[in-house]
Every structure is written in C-alpha cells, then in structure tokens.
Amino acid sequence: MPEENVLEKTNRINLLFDFYEPLLTEKQRTTLQLYFHDDYSLGEIAEHFGVSRQAIYEQLKRAEQTLDEYEAKLRLLERHERRLKLAEEAAPYLSRLAPDDERRLGELLHAIVNID
C-alpha cells in the first residue's frame, strides 16, 4: 500500500476514533490508541497484552470494521466534513458582508463545524 494511502487511512481511523471512541470496548480503544495515535508496532502491542501479533492484527481489523460500521449508520464524520467544507466556502462571503465582525464570524463558523 503506498505511503499516501497509509497516511490517509491513519487520518481517517483517527477521525472516526474521535467520533466513536465511547462506543468501542476498552480493548478496542486501547489497541487503536496504541497503534494509530501512539505509533506502536503490532509486536509492541502484542507484548503489552501478552498475545500474538496476529491476535493484535485481527483485533485492529475488527475495531476498524466496527468504526466503519458506526460511520455507515451514523455518518458523523461525513456530516462534520460537509459542515467544514460549507464553512470554508461561506467564510469569504461573510467577511466581505461584515468585515468588522470577521473574528466573531470565524468563531461562530468554528463552533458550527465542531458542534458534535
């Protein structure tokens, strides 16, 4: 898998994790955190849990699948990304309409995008 795809996958998993972390089991949270956030290897995580690398690989795949299933049903990340894109498109128009309030408008757009 090309490096760019790995980076894109890592970013996507991290975003999904941010939205759906409370819905995961403790073991799923810990495994995903160690692998995707803290950049531990499969071997390091396996040693941490006292299991095989294959067991960790399968645990990660199941956790990723769970995140994808939550996103397919709830679409939190998709809606967040749409709000972000719309806010980016609206910002120049709003700043032209109310240049004296540009800072406040930016704060409001940020709050709208991050309402979840």
N, C-alpha and C positions, 0 to 999 in steps of 0.2 A: 504494500500500500504506500503510495507516495507520501512524503512528509506533510505536504499541504493537507491531504485528506486526514492524516492522523491529527493534525492540529485542529482542523475543522471538527472532527469527531470529539476531540477532547473539549473544545469550547462548547459544543452542543450538549455533551453529557454534563458539563459543569453548570450550564444554564438550566437544564432540566432538573438537575440536583437541587439548585437553588429554589425552584418552584415546588418540587415534590418531595423534598427531604423528609418532612414529617410523616409521609405515607409509607416510607420504607422501614424495613426492620432495622434493628440496631446493627446487626451484622452487615446488612447491605450498605447502610450509611457508612460504617467504619471502613469496609472494603473499598467502596467508591472514593471515599475521602483520601485514604492512603494512596490509592493508585492514581486518581486523576488530579487531586489537589496537591498532595504531598510528593508525588512522583516516585513512590516506592515501586520496586520491581515486584513481579509475581513471586519471586523467591523470597524477598524480604517480607512480603505479606504472609506467605505460607509459613515462614518461620515464626512470625508473630502469633499466628493462630495454631501452630503445631499441626499443619496439614500439608498436603502436597500442592505443588504449583498447579497441577491440573484441577484440583478442587477449587483453588482460588480463581483460575481462569473461568471455570464453569459458574462460579458464584458471580463474577463480574458480568458474564454474558447474561445470566438470569436477571441481575439487577438492571442492566442496560435495557433489557427487554421489558422489564416492569416499568421503567421510566418512559419508554416509548409507548407502552400501552396506556399509561396515565395521560400522556400528551395526546394520543389519538382520541381519547374520550373527553378530556377537559379542555384541551387547546389553550392552556395558559400561556405558554411560550409564544405560540403563533399570534395570539391577541396582543401580547406585550410587544412583539416585533412590529406588528401593524401600527400600534399606537406610537411607537418610536419613529417609524417612517413618516406617519402623518404629522407628528410634532416637528420633525425636521423640515418637512415641506411648509408647514404653517409659520415657522419662526420668522423667515424674512418678511412675510406679509404683515405679520403682527408688529414687527419692529418698525416697519415703514408707517403703519397706521398710528402707532403710539410710540414714537422714538424716546420720549421722556420716561416711558414706563418699560423700557426694554428689559432691564434687570428683573423687574417683578414678573413680566410676561415669561421670561425664561424660567423663573422659579415655578410658576404655575404650570408651564408645559412639562417641566421635570416631574412635578407632583402628579400630573395626569398620567404620564407614561409609567410611573412607578407606583400606581395606586394599589396594585396587587400586593 
